[in-house]
Amino acid sequence: MMRNREFYVFREEVELPDVVSKKMAAAFRQIQGTPEKQTARVYGWRPRRFRRGAAAAACAALLAAGVITTAAAVYSHWGRGMSGALQAQPQQQKALEEQGIALVFPGGEDIDDAPSVFSGEQSASDALNVAPVTSNGITVCPRTMVAASDCIWISFAVDGFSLEEGAEPGFETVDFHGFGDDLSGRISWFNACFSFFDGIVSDGSGHPVSYDRADADGPVVPRYTDENGTMEFIVQISADMDDSFLGRELHITLSNLGTLERAAFQKLAEGTWDFVIPLSGNDVYRTFTAAAAVGDTGITVKQLEISPVSLRAVLSVPAGTDSEFVSNLAYPCGLRFKDGSVLPFLADGGGGSFTDDTRAEYRMMYPFDRVVDLDQVEALVLPNPAEAGKPRGENSYYMVPVK
């Protein structure tokens, strides 16, 4: 893998929500701190918005309420980190497991009735045998995996490592060693984001809120540990090309723990935690048909597929359209639901690019920051680049009806 990263970010005049700016700054601090050690090349990268480091709607009734859960709902067998990363209610977690999208690793469960059977298209028996690794008294254990063909989330529980309150934890290096011999040499086919879950999520409009209501009466601050002192490290990878992760193996090595502050990594504990994880999941994308063009731009949605946790689409672009306009039109994206609720900031990571030099088609693939109910989807929401930097209003977004 190439040992540097590419970043495609918004132009300066684009008005970013507060939480976007916060997370972008945190992302650059981690990457700038150890550039020679980063092995996953991020192509078409977009800023992660609610988890520090570089590295989640619900049903319609919950969407309108911002999907803020109670502390009791947070600590399900998925763990605080993955539950928060995808803002997944217990009933949603169960549904994803039944659909073969989610897997809980043995040893990563908090409750006795956590399901131990995974019904994905590939048997998860090998994945269930992935063991915790202890190095220098610190144990790292794969806890939960959510996989939908071309995007994967894996959470790792970290025990035995403590920090002062307010400090931001991080691994010094996160090495991705490949996903199969047939992809050898293809250094830019996937995007990778990763960070420790800090308890801060989006309200769906780009504003930060505390996932477990810890800051209901005050400012939102990062909190990295659950009630047992366990932290969760979240890795998200998404395919930049038409490839599936399912049936492949992720070989990932985490090295050295410490803190991230002011673009510098301070090592506090040496160690190496190496895992080979078979990637099981389910290709559960549903094809939607766009019923309208994207406003008066001349751009149309040629293909649109949505899973409960991600979106992929192809835009048909007229000749002569400004490339930067297309890029800013495609991100961030969101959805409108049948109850009238609109969440314009669902995209969380991923990326987009033209499919070839003709620039006639633009492909986008974005994981979501929460679980969506596909039966409630009514329209694709895309930002209007011409309104960037202005107060949000009815002209801020293009609503593309789908069916």
Stockholm file with secondary structure:
# STOCKHOLM 1.0

chainA/1-403         MMRNREFYVFREEVELPDVVSKKMAAAFRQIQGTPEKQTARVYGWRPRRFRRGAAAAACAALLAAGVITTAAAVYSHWGRGMSGALQAQPQQQKALEEQGIALVFPGGEDIDDAPSVFSGEQSASDALNVAPVTSNGITVCPRTMVAASDCIWISFAVDGFSLEEGAEPGFETVDFHGFGDDLSGRISWFNACFSFFDGIVSDGSGHPVSYDRADADGPVVPRYTDENGTMEFIVQISADMDDSFLGRELHITLSNLGTLERAAFQKLAEGTWDFVIPLSGNDVYRTFTAAAAVGDTGITVKQLEISPVSLRAVLSVPAGTDSEFVSNLAYPCGLRFKDGSVLPFLADGGGGSFTDDTRAEYRMMYPFDRVVDLDQVEALVLPNPAEAGKPRGENSYYMVPVK
#=GR chainA/1-403 SS CCSSCCCCCCCTTSCCCHHHHHHHHHHHHHHHHSGGGCCSCCTTCCCCSSSSSCCCCCCHHHHHTTTCCCHHHHSSTTCHHHHHHTTCCHHHHHHHHHTTSEEECTTCCSSTTCCCCCCSSSCCTTGGGCCCEEETTEEEEEEEEEECSSEEEEEEEEESCCCCTTCCEEEEEEEECCSCGGGTTCTTSEEEEEEECCSEEECSSSCEEETTSTTTTSCCCCCCBCTTSCEEEEEEEEESSSCCCTTCEEEEEEEEEEEEETTEEEEEEEEEEEEEEECCCCCCCEEECBCSCSTTSSCEEEEEEEETTEEEEEEECCTTCCHHHHHHHHSSCEEEETTSCEESCCBCSCEEEESSTTCCEEEEEEEBSSCCCGGGEEEEEEECGGGTTSCCCTTSEEEEEBC
#=GC SS_cons         CCSSCCCCCCCTTSCCCHHHHHHHHHHHHHHHHSGGGCCSCCTTCCCCSSSSSCCCCCCHHHHHTTTCCCHHHHSSTTCHHHHHHTTCCHHHHHHHHHTTSEEECTTCCSSTTCCCCCCSSSCCTTGGGCCCEEETTEEEEEEEEEECSSEEEEEEEEESCCCCTTCCEEEEEEEECCSCGGGTTCTTSEEEEEEECCSEEECSSSCEEETTSTTTTSCCCCCCBCTTSCEEEEEEEEESSSCCCTTCEEEEEEEEEEEEETTEEEEEEEEEEEEEEECCCCCCCEEECBCSCSTTSSCEEEEEEEETTEEEEEEECCTTCCHHHHHHHHSSCEEEETTSCEESCCBCSCEEEESSTTCCEEEEEEEBSSCCCGGGEEEEEEECGGGTTSCCCTTSEEEEEBC
//
